[in-house]
Amino acid sequence: MSEQQQSKDNSAELMYVKCAYCGKWMDVKPGNMTWVSHSLCEQCLAKEMEKLGTLKKPEEPAS
């Protein structure tokens, strides 16, 4: 591990994680204090996975 990475990991700064869809604050992780990372909360992920299950599959071209 580089010295820069090690000193960053040992710092007390935290990065916030926010849902990219609904905006709910989800987590706090080690990182730069001014950064915000995005992910999907469990509810938004479930909605998106449900959408994937209802998508119509493309039809096979006639040969």
N, CA, C and O atoms as a Tinker XYZ file with bonds, in Angstrom:
   252  protein
     1  N      0.857000   -1.171000    0.000000    73     2
     2  CA     0.000000    0.000000    0.000000    64     1     3
     3  C      0.904000    1.236000    0.000000    63     2     4     5
     4  O      1.884000    1.281000    0.744000    81     3
     5  N      0.593000    2.218000   -0.810000    73     3     6
     6  CA     1.406000    3.425000   -0.867000    64     5     7
     7  C      1.230000    4.250000    0.405000    63     6     8     9
     8  O      0.231000    4.126000    1.113000    81     7
     9  N      2.237000    5.106000    0.679000    73     7    10
    10  CA     2.144000    5.956000    1.871000    64     9    11
    11  C      0.948000    6.890000    1.796000    63    10    12    13
    12  O      0.288000    7.156000    2.800000    81    11
    13  N      0.673000    7.389000    0.582000    73    11    14
    14  CA    -0.458000    8.310000    0.393000    64    13    15
    15  C     -1.774000    7.588000    0.704000    63    14    16    17
    16  O     -2.642000    8.142000    1.379000    81    15
    17  N     -1.919000    6.356000    0.213000    73    15    18
    18  CA    -3.134000    5.582000    0.466000    64    17    19
    19  C     -3.248000    5.251000    1.949000    63    18    20    21
    20  O     -4.331000    5.330000    2.529000    81    19
    21  N     -2.116000    4.877000    2.562000    73    19    22
    22  CA    -2.134000    4.525000    3.977000    64    21    23
    23  C     -2.517000    5.722000    4.841000    63    22    24    25
    24  O     -3.315000    5.584000    5.768000    81    23
    25  N     -1.960000    6.888000    4.550000    73    23    26
    26  CA    -2.302000    8.067000    5.345000    64    25    27
    27  C     -3.752000    8.471000    5.130000    63    26    28    29
    28  O     -4.403000    8.971000    6.048000    81    27
    29  N     -4.261000    8.256000    3.916000    73    27    30
    30  CA    -5.673000    8.556000    3.637000    64    29    31
    31  C     -6.575000    7.615000    4.438000    63    30    32    33
    32  O     -7.574000    8.057000    5.006000    81    31
    33  N     -6.237000    6.324000    4.492000    73    31    34
    34  CA    -7.021000    5.345000    5.236000    64    33    35
    35  C     -6.993000    5.620000    6.734000    63    34    36    37
    36  O     -7.966000    5.332000    7.432000    81    35
    37  N     -5.896000    6.170000    7.235000    73    35    38
    38  CA    -5.763000    6.435000    8.662000    64    37    39
    39  C     -6.356000    7.776000    9.070000    63    38    40    41
    40  O     -6.439000    8.077000   10.260000    81    39
    41  N     -6.768000    8.577000    8.105000    73    39    42
    42  CA    -7.344000    9.873000    8.457000    64    41    43
    43  C     -8.755000    9.671000    8.999000    63    42    44    45
    44  O     -9.359000    8.615000    8.813000    81    43
    45  N     -9.259000   10.675000    9.658000    73    43    46
    46  CA   -10.590000   10.587000   10.246000    64    45    47
    47  C    -11.666000   11.110000    9.297000    63    46    48    49
    48  O    -12.825000   11.238000    9.690000    81    47
    49  N    -11.294000   11.416000    8.048000    73    47    50
    50  CA   -12.270000   11.960000    7.101000    64    49    51
    51  C    -13.229000   10.871000    6.632000    63    50    52    53
    52  O    -12.856000    9.708000    6.481000    81    51
    53  N    -14.462000   11.277000    6.409000    73    51    54
    54  CA   -15.495000   10.345000    5.972000    64    53    55
    55  C    -16.163000   10.841000    4.694000    63    54    56    57
    56  O    -16.282000   12.045000    4.467000    81    55
    57  N    -16.590000    9.910000    3.879000    73    55    58
    58  CA   -17.298000   10.200000    2.638000    64    57    59
    59  C    -18.737000    9.698000    2.815000    63    58    60    61
    60  O    -18.956000    8.611000    3.348000    81    59
    61  N    -19.686000   10.471000    2.378000    73    59    62
    62  CA   -21.097000   10.104000    2.516000    64    61    63
    63  C    -21.576000    9.375000    1.264000    63    62    64    65
    64  O    -21.145000    9.687000    0.154000    81    63
    65  N    -22.466000    8.404000    1.447000    73    63    66
    66  CA   -23.035000    7.646000    0.334000    64    65    67
    67  C    -24.523000    7.945000    0.300000    63    66    68    69
    68  O    -25.223000    7.826000    1.305000    81    67
    69  N    -24.993000    8.337000   -0.884000    73    67    70
    70  CA   -26.371000    8.769000   -1.082000    64    69    71
    71  C    -27.010000    7.961000   -2.217000    63    70    72    73
    72  O    -26.328000    7.613000   -3.181000    81    71
    73  N    -28.311000    7.658000   -2.114000    73    71    74
    74  CA   -29.014000    6.955000   -3.190000    64    73    75
    75  C    -29.108000    7.878000   -4.402000    63    74    76    77
    76  O    -29.536000    9.027000   -4.290000    81    75
    77  N    -28.709000    7.366000   -5.541000    73    75    78
    78  CA   -28.699000    8.165000   -6.767000    64    77    79
    79  C    -30.117000    8.446000   -7.277000    63    78    80    81
    80  O    -30.302000    9.355000   -8.086000    81    79
    81  N    -31.109000    7.695000   -6.828000    73    79    82
    82  CA   -32.477000    7.886000   -7.312000    64    81    83
    83  C    -33.334000    8.711000   -6.358000    63    82    84    85
    84  O    -33.891000    9.735000   -6.755000    81    83
    85  N    -33.444000    8.279000   -5.117000    73    83    86
    86  CA   -34.355000    8.971000   -4.184000    64    85    87
    87  C    -33.646000    9.999000   -3.310000    63    86    88    89
    88  O    -34.307000   10.827000   -2.683000    81    87
    89  N    -32.312000    9.964000   -3.254000    73    87    90
    90  CA   -31.563000   10.947000   -2.477000    64    89    91
    91  C    -31.382000   10.603000   -1.008000    63    90    92    93
    92  O    -30.839000   11.408000   -0.252000    81    91
    93  N    -31.825000    9.426000   -0.590000    73    91    94
    94  CA   -31.699000    9.004000    0.809000    64    93    95
    95  C    -30.216000    8.837000    1.164000    63    94    96    97
    96  O    -29.456000    8.249000    0.395000    81    95
    97  N    -29.807000    9.357000    2.336000    73    95    98
    98  CA   -28.450000    9.159000    2.822000    64    97    99
    99  C    -28.348000    7.739000    3.333000    63    98   100   101
   100  O    -29.153000    7.324000    4.167000    81    99
   101  N    -27.367000    6.981000    2.848000    73    99   102
   102  CA   -27.303000    5.554000    3.139000    64   101   103
   103  C    -26.161000    5.131000    4.045000    63   102   104   105
   104  O    -26.343000    4.249000    4.885000    81   103
   105  N    -25.003000    5.728000    3.901000    73   103   106
   106  CA   -23.841000    5.201000    4.595000    64   105   107
   107  C    -22.770000    6.276000    4.727000    63   106   108   109
   108  O    -22.844000    7.330000    4.095000    81   107
   109  N    -21.803000    5.997000    5.537000    73   107   110
   110  CA   -20.619000    6.844000    5.697000    64   109   111
   111  C    -19.427000    5.905000    5.617000    63   110   112   113
   112  O    -19.386000    4.882000    6.300000    81   111
   113  N    -18.449000    6.259000    4.776000    73   111   114
   114  CA   -17.269000    5.414000    4.584000    64   113   115
   115  C    -16.011000    6.259000    4.678000    63   114   116   117
   116  O    -16.067000    7.480000    4.533000    81   115
   117  N    -14.882000    5.618000    4.918000    73   115   118
   118  CA   -13.630000    6.372000    4.911000    64   117   119
   119  C    -13.405000    6.993000    3.531000    63   118   120   121
   120  O    -13.652000    6.357000    2.507000    81   119
   121  N    -12.946000    8.211000    3.517000    73   119   122
   122  CA   -12.681000    8.893000    2.261000    64   121   123
   123  C    -12.531000   10.385000    2.491000    63   122   124   125
   124  O    -12.370000   10.835000    3.626000    81   123
   125  N    -12.583000   11.134000    1.430000    73   123   126
   126  CA   -12.441000   12.584000    1.523000    64   125   127
   127  C    -13.732000   13.188000    2.054000    63   126   128   129
   128  O    -14.823000   12.867000    1.584000    81   127
   129  N    -13.595000   14.052000    3.024000    73   127   130
   130  CA   -14.730000   14.663000    3.708000    64   129   131
   131  C    -15.680000   15.409000    2.764000    63   130   132   133
   132  O    -16.875000   15.515000    3.042000    81   131
   133  N    -15.162000   15.913000    1.676000    73   131   134
   134  CA   -15.982000   16.709000    0.764000    64   133   135
   135  C    -16.594000   15.881000   -0.358000    63   134   136   137
   136  O    -17.268000   16.436000   -1.226000    81   135
   137  N    -16.378000   14.578000   -0.365000    73   135   138
   138  CA   -16.896000   13.731000   -1.434000    64   137   139
   139  C    -18.235000   13.121000   -1.054000    63   138   140   141
   140  O    -18.507000   12.851000    0.117000    81   139
   141  N    -19.062000   12.910000   -2.065000    73   139   142
   142  CA   -20.310000   12.165000   -1.913000    64   141   143
   143  C    -20.302000   11.089000   -2.979000    63   142   144   145
   144  O    -20.121000   11.384000   -4.160000    81   143
   145  N    -20.496000    9.859000   -2.578000    73   143   146
   146  CA   -20.576000    8.753000   -3.519000    64   145   147
   147  C    -22.045000    8.389000   -3.685000    63   146   148   149
   148  O    -22.855000    8.643000   -2.794000    81   147
   149  N    -22.388000    7.800000   -4.812000    73   147   150
   150  CA   -23.776000    7.433000   -5.066000    64   149   151
   151  C    -23.897000    5.939000   -5.321000    63   150   152   153
   152  O    -23.002000    5.311000   -5.887000    81   151
   153  N    -25.001000    5.398000   -4.900000    73   151   154
   154  CA   -25.347000    4.006000   -5.090000    64   153   155
   155  C    -26.870000    3.950000   -5.149000    63   154   156   157
   156  O    -27.506000    4.988000   -5.332000    81   155
   157  N    -27.465000    2.791000   -5.002000    73   155   158
   158  CA   -28.923000    2.662000   -4.925000    64   157   159
   159  C    -29.292000    2.062000   -3.576000    63   158   160   161
   160  O    -28.677000    1.093000   -3.131000    81   159
   161  N    -30.301000    2.643000   -2.927000    73   159   162
   162  CA   -30.782000    2.070000   -1.668000    64   161   163
   163  C    -31.533000    0.768000   -1.993000    63   162   164   165
   164  O    -31.828000    0.488000   -3.155000    81   163
   165  N    -31.831000   -0.005000   -0.977000    73   163   166
   166  CA   -32.481000   -1.299000   -1.186000    64   165   167
   167  C    -33.823000   -1.167000   -1.907000    63   166   168   169
   168  O    -34.148000   -1.986000   -2.766000    81   167
   169  N    -34.605000   -0.140000   -1.560000    73   167   170
   170  CA   -35.923000    0.037000   -2.169000    64   169   171
   171  C    -35.798000    0.392000   -3.657000    63   170   172   173
   172  O    -36.504000   -0.176000   -4.490000    81   171
   173  N    -34.914000    1.315000   -3.986000    73   171   174
   174  CA   -34.739000    1.717000   -5.387000    64   173   175
   175  C    -34.131000    0.584000   -6.210000    63   174   176   177
   176  O    -34.504000    0.391000   -7.367000    81   175
   177  N    -33.201000   -0.164000   -5.626000    73   175   178
   178  CA   -32.617000   -1.308000   -6.313000    64   177   179
   179  C    -33.695000   -2.349000   -6.609000    63   178   180   181
   180  O    -33.732000   -2.908000   -7.706000    81   179
   181  N    -34.570000   -2.611000   -5.638000    73   179   182
   182  CA   -35.651000   -3.587000   -5.839000    64   181   183
   183  C    -36.578000   -3.139000   -6.966000    63   182   184   185
   184  O    -37.002000   -3.961000   -7.779000    81   183
   185  N    -36.899000   -1.840000   -7.025000    73   183   186
   186  CA   -37.756000   -1.323000   -8.094000    64   185   187
   187  C    -37.098000   -1.502000   -9.459000    63   186   188   189
   188  O    -37.757000   -1.897000  -10.421000    81   187
   189  N    -35.797000   -1.212000   -9.547000    73   187   190
   190  CA   -35.081000   -1.338000  -10.812000    64   189   191
   191  C    -34.958000   -2.799000  -11.237000    63   190   192   193
   192  O    -35.079000   -3.111000  -12.421000    81   191
   193  N    -34.720000   -3.689000  -10.290000    73   191   194
   194  CA   -34.632000   -5.113000  -10.617000    64   193   195
   195  C    -35.986000   -5.633000  -11.091000    63   194   196   197
   196  O    -36.050000   -6.490000  -11.972000    81   195
   197  N    -37.060000   -5.119000  -10.511000    73   195   198
   198  CA   -38.401000   -5.499000  -10.930000    64   197   199
   199  C    -38.641000   -5.061000  -12.376000    63   198   200   201
   200  O    -39.224000   -5.800000  -13.169000    81   199
   201  N    -38.184000   -3.854000  -12.708000    73   199   202
   202  CA   -38.322000   -3.355000  -14.086000    64   201   203
   203  C    -37.594000   -4.266000  -15.063000    63   202   204   205
   204  O    -38.094000   -4.541000  -16.154000    81   203
   205  N    -36.412000   -4.735000  -14.671000    73   203   206
   206  CA   -35.647000   -5.613000  -15.551000    64   205   207
   207  C    -36.406000   -6.902000  -15.847000    63   206   208   209
   208  O    -36.323000   -7.437000  -16.952000    81   207
   209  N    -37.137000   -7.392000  -14.869000    73   207   210
   210  CA   -37.894000   -8.616000  -15.055000    64   209   211
   211  C    -39.088000   -8.436000  -15.977000    63   210   212   213
   212  O    -39.591000   -9.413000  -16.532000    81   211
   213  N    -39.550000   -7.205000  -16.148000    73   211   214
   214  CA   -40.728000   -6.964000  -16.982000    64   213   215
   215  C    -40.379000   -6.418000  -18.372000    63   214   216   217
   216  O    -41.269000   -6.159000  -19.183000    81   215
   217  N    -39.097000   -6.247000  -18.638000    73   215   218
   218  CA   -38.704000   -5.763000  -19.965000    64   217   219
   219  C    -38.978000   -6.823000  -21.017000    63   218   220   221
   220  O    -38.771000   -8.014000  -20.782000    81   219
   221  N    -39.434000   -6.393000  -22.153000    73   219   222
   222  CA   -39.683000   -7.318000  -23.254000    64   221   223
   223  C    -38.359000   -7.648000  -23.912000    63   222   224   225
   224  O    -37.577000   -6.754000  -24.238000    81   223
   225  N    -38.111000   -8.933000  -24.106000    73   223   226
   226  CA   -36.873000   -9.358000  -24.746000    64   225   227
   227  C    -36.979000   -9.091000  -26.249000    63   226   228   229
   228  O    -38.054000   -9.240000  -26.830000    81   227
   229  N    -35.867000   -8.696000  -26.880000    73   227   230
   230  CA   -35.904000   -8.451000  -28.324000    64   229   231
   231  C    -36.220000   -9.750000  -29.079000    63   230   232   233
   232  O    -35.794000  -10.838000  -28.692000    81   231
   233  N    -36.963000   -9.598000  -30.144000    73   231   234
   234  CA   -37.330000  -10.785000  -30.945000    64   233   235
   235  C    -36.164000  -11.224000  -31.805000    63   234   236   237
   236  O    -35.357000  -10.410000  -32.253000    81   235
   237  N    -36.092000  -12.515000  -32.025000    73   235   238
   238  CA   -35.047000  -13.080000  -32.886000    64   237   239
   239  C    -35.361000  -12.705000  -34.331000    63   238   240   241
   240  O    -36.522000  -12.780000  -34.733000    81   239
   241  N    -34.365000  -12.302000  -35.129000    73   239   242
   242  CA   -34.629000  -11.996000  -36.528000    64   241   243
   243  C    -35.008000  -13.270000  -37.285000    63   242   244   245
   244  O    -34.460000  -14.343000  -37.032000    81   243
   245  N    -35.948000  -13.134000  -38.209000    73   243   246
   246  CA   -36.389000  -14.295000  -39.010000    64   245   247
   247  C    -35.271000  -14.698000  -39.947000    63   246   248   249
   248  O    -34.633000  -13.855000  -40.577000    81   247
   249  N    -35.038000  -16.018000  -40.031000    73   247   250
   250  CA   -33.969000  -16.483000  -40.921000    64   249   251
   251  C    -34.495000  -17.139000  -42.153000    63   250   252
   252  O    -33.715000  -17.581000  -42.997000    81   251
